[in-house]
Amino acid sequence: MDLQLSGGVVSGGSQARERFYDSRGYGRSVDGGIELAPVEAAHLLYRGDVETVQDREHGRHLDFRALLNSAAVSEIDFLVYKNLRDRGFYLSPAREGWVEDPDGADFVVYPRGEGPWGDGVAYRVRAISERASVAAATLGEAVLAVVDEESSITYLDTERPDIEGTTSVDLPEGVPADLLGDRVLAWDPPERLYRRGFYGQPLDEEAGSPLQLSLLEAAALAEVGVLDVEGGAEAVLDRGREVEGDRFDRRLAVYRRLREAGVVPKTGYKFGADFRTYADVESVDELGHSELLIRVLPAEHSFSPRDLSLDVRLAHGVRKRMVFALVGADGGVAWRSAARLTP
């Protein structure tokens, strides 16, 4: 079987096309022959389906070891490609002209039983080492296949979710409140503020009990006139920035967006996150489990795969989904999420 490597593509004739593309979904059919990405050729060499590939540039024949040691193939890509093939999938390298919309992925994986001849796509996959960095803004482009130092592979499904809920409450106006050290105490608030809107936490459960509010809650409520605080909303904002710095403004932007979307954010401190959220609050007496954990990050944030995996595992362990709120310099918020995936 004569396969030749040139210009980053391994090519073969009609016999190779029939054997590898037509029956087993490798490469793509071109002018009656076949073109393979080097990672596909490496897999065929590894399996023993071909003995060598001719490197036309250097005039030598490459076996599996030589090809994997060359600059043509990344071992990270090969390990992910092999793993997905072992799981029973056909897949294509995400190259311009080979698949639609190749950006952000290394491979396009087809549904089981389908291949590059059809239109179905099961996953778009990006192969990375655990030592790489992942720009938070790129989450949602593809499934991350993270190869750790022992060559085990963890798949993380990433999305760009819509965050919506149905919680609403008729807010009061001018509720007297005092700005304390790092929280606000509202005196004699209407019960619906806590019971229906899930704002704050009463000092105790008796009717008429003062309501403790976080600086985030208080800032958002003071801005719309619900709270009457000495110095107004600006005093609460100043205190929040004094306590948290720029992080306060990012978290406040996310808090506002969640409330506008009908979602109730509460502290996620116990889970190592900024917020836990409730989408459909009718009464605090009938609260279910919170659905999401939200971490607030600058839009330019980059993850190490290890930290990303830690967040995902933590959320999974408490039956929630991990969502990242990326806040831009203009205060805009973009949502990204990640979860474990078993292809």
Summary of the structure (lengths in Angstrom):
residues: 343
radius of gyration: 27.1
end to end distance: 32.4
largest distance: 86.9
contacts: 1075
relative contact order: 0.10
helix: 30%
strand: 29%
